[in-house]
């Protein structure tokens, strides 16, 4: 691959960003992480860098051109520099000092040569001394398992493991798809626990020195429909729902909140090997609050897969700039693309159909085709559905159709 002239400086800038974020090795970052990075940079600098731009700079997609100067200025500002020129100047001070020293002092060349040879010999001795002590980690000798302590939500998960005397000070368990949600592990540890406040299909990973050594799936079911008011860090749960509608008391609690808050209906369970890349979903939903911070009546339908997810966003007409969603590896961002076709007046019940055929998503509103887009990476089999509302909403129909067998499942 041909590298542009300032490639090494850009890599140094990216390293400083990763140190600041403390989100783990960027080799493990997926689309959602870059989406959050885009939002984080915008909050600090006021400039929006698209997910696609960030993935190009981090080498997640093939792209050999140099980033634009405006992009480099924004990245530099994010880590405390005035602009890209300031970053380059600061990074080049060490080299500048060396050059000045060379001009001022007339150092004996023979002495330098002797010092260089001595350092080389010392490095060789160290290399041989530590070569035998460096052991490649044998993943087959390491045990990594998990078990949940209950069948309900919230749920604590116990991780059992045997590190087989691995010598490292960088051992972590990554609980979720998000690489920032980790548990620090000591080499002599045999167990660790983590709490899960939401049902879902997760991928737990054992990381040693930034590398994935072992991983396995965690399937925490909702046991029928579960409602949540999404307070942070701990949501409020609404169990035993007779319908996908909160009580008057719960609805009033949400409406009286001074800050924006979402509420969610979750159904996380077995879907009998139903592919998330070939199905149809028919539903009918409505928003019940459009005042204060909920004037946009935003809502999302989330299809949870065993490998990824589909997040289809909707909002009041005129609010499409605020929409964000995801089709597995494809990001949807109302700031960088026109998503106005997903604008919808949810003050009245609306019939929505989401059809996925061979990784192409098509959305129908009141039988009118309004949106279509493809993605590349499979979401796996369907493991659940979520309805998320800004404020409070209701759902009065939900059917899912297996496109391969044409079998209809109703909930």
PEHU-V792459 format. One record per residue. N is the residue number from 1. RES is the residue in three letters. OMEGA is omega as a letter, one per 20 degrees, with the letter a starting at -180 (* if undefined). NEAR is the number of other ideal C-beta (glycine too) atoms within 8 Angstrom. Layout:
# PEHU-V792459
N/RES/OMEGA/NEAR ; N/RES/OMEGA/NEAR
This chain:
# PEHU-V792459
1/UNK/r/3 ; 2/UNK/a/4 ; 3/UNK/r/7 ; 4/UNK/a/8 ; 5/UNK/a/5 ; 6/UNK/a/8 ; 7/UNK/a/9 ; 8/UNK/r/7 ; 9/UNK/r/10 ; 10/UNK/r/12 ; 11/UNK/r/8 ; 12/UNK/r/9 ; 13/UNK/r/13 ; 14/UNK/r/12 ; 15/UNK/r/8 ; 16/UNK/r/9 ; 17/UNK/a/11 ; 18/UNK/r/9 ; 19/UNK/r/7 ; 20/UNK/a/8 ; 21/UNK/a/8 ; 22/UNK/a/6 ; 23/UNK/a/9 ; 24/UNK/a/13 ; 25/UNK/a/7 ; 26/UNK/r/9 ; 27/UNK/r/5 ; 28/UNK/a/11 ; 29/UNK/r/12 ; 30/UNK/a/8 ; 31/UNK/a/12 ; 32/UNK/r/9 ; 33/UNK/r/12 ; 34/UNK/r/15 ; 35/UNK/r/13 ; 36/UNK/r/8 ; 37/UNK/r/11 ; 38/UNK/a/14 ; 39/UNK/a/8 ; 40/UNK/r/9 ; 41/UNK/r/14 ; 42/UNK/a/11 ; 43/UNK/a/6 ; 44/UNK/a/8 ; 45/UNK/a/9 ; 46/UNK/a/4 ; 47/UNK/r/9 ; 48/UNK/r/8 ; 49/UNK/a/11 ; 50/UNK/r/9 ; 51/UNK/r/11 ; 52/UNK/r/8 ; 53/UNK/a/10 ; 54/UNK/r/12 ; 55/UNK/r/11 ; 56/UNK/a/11 ; 57/UNK/r/11 ; 58/UNK/r/10 ; 59/UNK/r/5 ; 60/UNK/r/7 ; 61/UNK/a/7 ; 62/UNK/a/3 ; 63/UNK/a/5 ; 64/UNK/a/7 ; 65/UNK/r/5 ; 66/UNK/r/8 ; 67/UNK/r/10 ; 68/UNK/a/6 ; 69/UNK/r/6 ; 70/UNK/r/7 ; 71/UNK/a/11 ; 72/UNK/r/13 ; 73/UNK/a/10 ; 74/UNK/r/12 ; 75/UNK/r/16 ; 76/UNK/r/14 ; 77/UNK/a/13 ; 78/UNK/a/11 ; 79/UNK/r/11 ; 80/UNK/r/4 ; 81/UNK/a/10 ; 82/UNK/a/6 ; 83/UNK/a/9 ; 84/UNK/r/11 ; 85/UNK/r/7 ; 86/UNK/r/10 ; 87/UNK/a/14 ; 88/UNK/a/10 ; 89/UNK/a/8 ; 90/UNK/a/8 ; 91/UNK/a/9 ; 92/UNK/a/8 ; 93/UNK/a/8 ; 94/UNK/r/7 ; 95/UNK/r/7 ; 96/UNK/r/8 ; 97/UNK/r/8 ; 98/UNK/a/8 ; 99/UNK/r/8 ; 100/UNK/r/8 ; 101/UNK/a/8 ; 102/UNK/a/8 ; 103/UNK/a/5 ; 104/UNK/a/5 ; 105/UNK/r/5 ; 106/UNK/a/3 ; 107/UNK/a/7 ; 108/UNK/a/6 ; 109/UNK/a/6 ; 110/UNK/r/6 ; 111/UNK/r/8 ; 112/UNK/a/9 ; 113/UNK/r/8 ; 114/UNK/r/8 ; 115/UNK/a/8 ; 116/UNK/r/8 ; 117/UNK/r/8 ; 118/UNK/r/8 ; 119/UNK/r/8 ; 120/UNK/r/8 ; 121/UNK/r/8 ; 122/UNK/r/8 ; 123/UNK/r/8 ; 124/UNK/r/8 ; 125/UNK/r/8 ; 126/UNK/a/8 ; 127/UNK/r/8 ; 128/UNK/a/7 ; 129/UNK/a/7 ; 130/UNK/a/8 ; 131/UNK/a/7 ; 132/UNK/a/4 ; 133/UNK/r/6 ; 134/UNK/a/6 ; 135/UNK/r/5 ; 136/UNK/a/4 ; 137/UNK/r/9 ; 138/UNK/a/7 ; 139/UNK/a/7 ; 140/UNK/a/4 ; 141/UNK/a/5 ; 142/UNK/r/15 ; 143/UNK/r/6 ; 144/UNK/a/13 ; 145/UNK/r/8 ; 146/UNK/r/11 ; 147/UNK/r/7 ; 148/UNK/a/11 ; 149/UNK/r/7 ; 150/UNK/r/6 ; 151/UNK/a/6 ; 152/UNK/r/6 ; 153/UNK/j/12 ; 154/UNK/a/9 ; 155/UNK/r/12 ; 156/UNK/r/11 ; 157/UNK/r/16 ; 158/UNK/r/11 ; 159/UNK/r/14 ; 160/UNK/a/11 ; 161/UNK/r/14 ; 162/UNK/a/7 ; 163/UNK/r/10 ; 164/UNK/r/7 ; 165/UNK/r/5 ; 166/UNK/r/10 ; 167/UNK/r/5 ; 168/UNK/r/8 ; 169/UNK/r/4 ; 170/UNK/r/8 ; 171/UNK/a/13 ; 172/UNK/r/11 ; 173/UNK/r/13 ; 174/UNK/a/14 ; 175/UNK/a/11 ; 176/UNK/r/7 ; 177/UNK/a/6 ; 178/UNK/a/8 ; 179/UNK/r/12 ; 180/UNK/a/8 ; 181/UNK/a/7 ; 182/UNK/r/11 ; 183/UNK/r/9 ; 184/UNK/a/6 ; 185/UNK/r/11 ; 186/UNK/a/6 ; 187/UNK/a/11 ; 188/UNK/a/4 ; 189/UNK/r/9 ; 190/UNK/a/6 ; 191/UNK/r/8 ; 192/UNK/r/10 ; 193/UNK/r/8 ; 194/UNK/a/10 ; 195/UNK/r/8 ; 196/UNK/a/15 ; 197/UNK/r/8 ; 198/UNK/r/8 ; 199/UNK/r/11 ; 200/UNK/r/10 ; 201/UNK/a/12 ; 202/UNK/r/12 ; 203/UNK/r/10 ; 204/UNK/a/15 ; 205/UNK/r/9 ; 206/UNK/a/14 ; 207/UNK/r/17 ; 208/UNK/a/11 ; 209/UNK/r/6 ; 210/UNK/a/9 ; 211/UNK/r/7 ; 212/UNK/a/8 ; 213/UNK/r/10 ; 214/UNK/r/9 ; 215/UNK/r/8 ; 216/UNK/a/9 ; 217/UNK/r/8 ; 218/UNK/a/12 ; 219/UNK/a/8 ; 220/UNK/a/13 ; 221/UNK/a/9 ; 222/UNK/a/12 ; 223/UNK/a/8 ; 224/UNK/a/7 ; 225/UNK/r/10 ; 226/UNK/r/16 ; 227/UNK/r/15 ; 228/UNK/r/12 ; 229/UNK/a/12 ; 230/UNK/r/10 ; 231/UNK/r/8 ; 232/UNK/j/5 ; 233/UNK/a/4 ; 234/UNK/r/7 ; 235/UNK/r/10 ; 236/UNK/a/7 ; 237/UNK/r/9 ; 238/UNK/a/11 ; 239/UNK/r/6 ; 240/UNK/r/3 ; 241/UNK/r/12 ; 242/UNK/r/3 ; 243/UNK/a/6 ; 244/UNK/r/11 ; 245/UNK/a/7 ; 246/UNK/r/10 ; 247/UNK/r/6 ; 248/UNK/a/5 ; 249/UNK/r/6 ; 250/UNK/a/12 ; 251/UNK/r/12 ; 252/UNK/r/8 ; 253/UNK/r/9 ; 254/UNK/a/14 ; 255/UNK/a/10 ; 256/UNK/r/6 ; 257/UNK/a/8 ; 258/UNK/a/3 ; 259/UNK/r/5 ; 260/UNK/r/7 ; 261/UNK/r/11 ; 262/UNK/r/9 ; 263/UNK/a/15 ; 264/UNK/r/11 ; 265/UNK/a/12 ; 266/UNK/r/14 ; 267/UNK/a/12 ; 268/UNK/a/14 ; 269/UNK/r/10 ; 270/UNK/r/5 ; 271/UNK/r/11 ; 272/UNK/r/4 ; 273/UNK/r/5 ; 274/UNK/a/11 ; 275/UNK/r/11 ; 276/UNK/a/15 ; 277/UNK/r/9 ; 278/UNK/r/9 ; 279/UNK/r/14 ; 280/UNK/r/10 ; 281/UNK/r/14 ; 282/UNK/a/11 ; 283/UNK/r/13 ; 284/UNK/a/10 ; 285/UNK/a/15 ; 286/UNK/r/13 ; 287/UNK/a/15 ; 288/UNK/a/8 ; 289/UNK/a/12 ; 290/UNK/a/9 ; 291/UNK/r/6 ; 292/UNK/a/4 ; 293/UNK/a/7 ; 294/UNK/a/13 ; 295/UNK/a/9 ; 296/UNK/r/9 ; 297/UNK/a/16 ; 298/UNK/r/14 ; 299/UNK/r/15 ; 300/UNK/r/12 ; 301/UNK/a/15 ; 302/UNK/r/12 ; 303/UNK/a/15 ; 304/UNK/r/12 ; 305/UNK/r/16 ; 306/UNK/r/9 ; 307/UNK/a/9 ; 308/UNK/a/10 ; 309/UNK/r/10 ; 310/UNK/r/15 ; 311/UNK/a/12 ; 312/UNK/a/13 ; 313/UNK/r/14 ; 314/UNK/r/13 ; 315/UNK/r/14 ; 316/UNK/r/13 ; 317/UNK/a/8 ; 318/UNK/a/5 ; 319/UNK/a/13 ; 320/UNK/r/13 ; 321/UNK/a/6 ; 322/UNK/a/9 ; 323/UNK/r/15 ; 324/UNK/a/10 ; 325/UNK/a/10 ; 326/UNK/r/13 ; 327/UNK/a/12 ; 328/UNK/a/16 ; 329/UNK/a/8 ; 330/UNK/a/11 ; 331/UNK/r/11 ; 332/UNK/a/14 ; 333/UNK/a/13 ; 334/UNK/r/13 ; 335/UNK/a/5 ; 336/UNK/r/6 ; 337/UNK/a/6 ; 338/UNK/r/6 ; 339/UNK/a/13 ; 340/UNK/r/7 ; 341/UNK/r/8 ; 342/UNK/r/14 ; 343/UNK/a/12 ; 344/UNK/r/10 ; 345/UNK/a/8 ; 346/UNK/r/13 ; 347/UNK/r/7 ; 348/UNK/r/6 ; 349/UNK/r/7 ; 350/UNK/r/12 ; 351/UNK/a/10 ; 352/UNK/r/13 ; 353/UNK/r/11 ; 354/UNK/a/15 ; 355/UNK/r/11 ; 356/UNK/r/14 ; 357/UNK/r/7 ; 358/UNK/r/5 ; 359/UNK/r/10 ; 360/UNK/a/9 ; 361/UNK/r/15 ; 362/UNK/a/11 ; 363/UNK/r/15 ; 364/UNK/r/12 ; 365/UNK/a/10 ; 366/UNK/r/6 ; 367/UNK/r/6 ; 368/UNK/r/6 ; 369/UNK/a/7 ; 370/UNK/a/8 ; 371/UNK/r/10 ; 372/UNK/a/8 ; 373/UNK/a/9 ; 374/UNK/r/9 ; 375/UNK/a/10 ; 376/UNK/a/7 ; 377/UNK/a/8 ; 378/UNK/r/10 ; 379/UNK/a/14 ; 380/UNK/r/9 ; 381/UNK/r/10 ; 382/UNK/r/14 ; 383/UNK/r/14 ; 384/UNK/r/15 ; 385/UNK/r/14 ; 386/UNK/r/12 ; 387/UNK/a/14 ; 388/UNK/a/11 ; 389/UNK/r/12 ; 390/UNK/a/13 ; 391/UNK/a/16 ; 392/UNK/r/13 ; 393/UNK/a/14 ; 394/UNK/r/11 ; 395/UNK/a/13 ; 396/UNK/r/10 ; 397/UNK/r/7 ; 398/UNK/r/11 ; 399/UNK/r/11 ; 400/UNK/a/15 ; 401/UNK/r/12 ; 402/UNK/a/13 ; 403/UNK/a/10 ; 404/UNK/a/6 ; 405/UNK/a/4 ; 406/UNK/r/7 ; 407/UNK/a/6 ; 408/UNK/r/8 ; 409/UNK/a/10 ; 410/UNK/a/5 ; 411/UNK/*/8
